[in-house]
Amino acid sequence: IRVENQLLGNFFNILLCLTRCFKFYRFQPRLAIINKTMETCFSDLYHFLLMFITFLFGFAVMSNVLFGPQLHQFSTLQESLMTGWMMMNGASLNYMQLAYVDGSMAAVFFVSFMFLVFIILLNVLLAILVD
């Protein structure tokens, strides 16, 4: 447990150092665009984050209820969230395992997740950042 605490502390230390780099971006005009973009779209990103977390958590609960008793990937809510996050980032999911548990619900879950989270929400994020 001590090593995990140290790794968590190191993670937050590195994250803090990286965020402090944004302070120095103001002095370079081309890098200042990043700061201006973040300042402009902060409110929209906040609301998008709430919507994104709601969708991801909803799909995690749904997958945990539907597939959790039979599949280790969805056995706990934390595993379901992690699997959903990995699916959203392009990691392959063994669809045949889902179909073995419940074929019709596997298709509904997989298609709706890919359409709503992977296609719609990521495109909304890009539209917020580009706008």
N, C-alpha and C positions, 0 to 999 in steps of 0.2 A: 504494500500500500504506500510505503514511503516513496518508492520509485515513481508510482503513478502520480502522487502529489507533486513531486519534483518536475515531472514531465508537464503536468498541467500548469505549474508556475512558469516553466520555461515557455510554454505556448503563449500564455498571456503577456509575458515580457516581450517576446518577439512581436506579437500583435501590437503592443503599445509602441514599440520602436518603429514598426512599419507605418502606423497611423501618424506618428510624429514627422515622418518624411513628407507628408502632405503640407505641413507648415512651410517647408522649404521650397515647395513647388511654386509658391507665390512669386518668387523672385525671378523665375524663368518664364517668359511670356507663353511659350508653347506648353509648358507643363501646367501653367496656371489655368489652362482650359479645363483640366480635370477638376480642379477645385470649383471653378465656376459652374461646371455641369452638375456637380454634387450639390452645390448650394441651391441651384435652380430647381432641381428635381427632388429635393429631400422630402417634401410633403407627399409627392406622388409615390416615391419609393416606400415611404412609411406605410401608406395605405395599401400599396401592392404587397408589402411584406405581410400585413395582416391577412389579406386575401390568400396569399400563397400558403401561409402557415395553416389557415383554416382548411384549404383544399388538401394539403399534404397530410395533416392530422386526420381529416375525415377519411381519406383513402387508407391511411394506416390502420384506423379502427376497423374499417370495413374488411381489409385484408386479414387482420388479426381474427375477426369473428368468423370469416368464411374459411380461411385456410390454416389458421393457427393451430388447431388441434392435430392436424396431420403433417404440416410442414414446419421444419425448424426455422426457415427463413421468416416466418410470420408468427412464431410461437409466443413472443411477447410483443408488447407495444413498441418497445425500443427496437427490437429486431425488425418489426414492420416498418417503422420510420426509416431505419437505415436501408432496408431493401427498397423502399419507395424512393429514397434519395439516390441510391445507386442506379435504379431504373431510369430516373429522370436524367441522370448524367450519362446514360448510354451503356451502362453495364448490362450484360445479357442476363435474361431471366429464363429459366427452364420452364417454358410455357407448358410443356407436356406434364410436368408435375402438377401445375395448377389444374390442367384439364383432367388429370386423373382423379383429383379430389372432387371437383364439380365442374364438368365441362361447360355448361351454359353460363354459369356465373363467372368462370374463368375468362370466357370470351368477353362478357360484359365488363368485368373489372379491367381487363387488360386494354381493351379498346377505349373505354372511357378514360382510363388513367393516361394513356398515351395522347389522346386527343385533348383532354382538358389541361393536364399539367404540362406535358411535354410540348405540345404545339401551341395552345392558346396562351397559357401563362408565360412561357418564355418569350413569345412574340410580344406580349404586352410589356414585359420588362424591357425588351429592345426598343419598343416604341417610346417608352418613358425616357430612356437614356438618349435616344437619338433626337427626340423632340427638345 
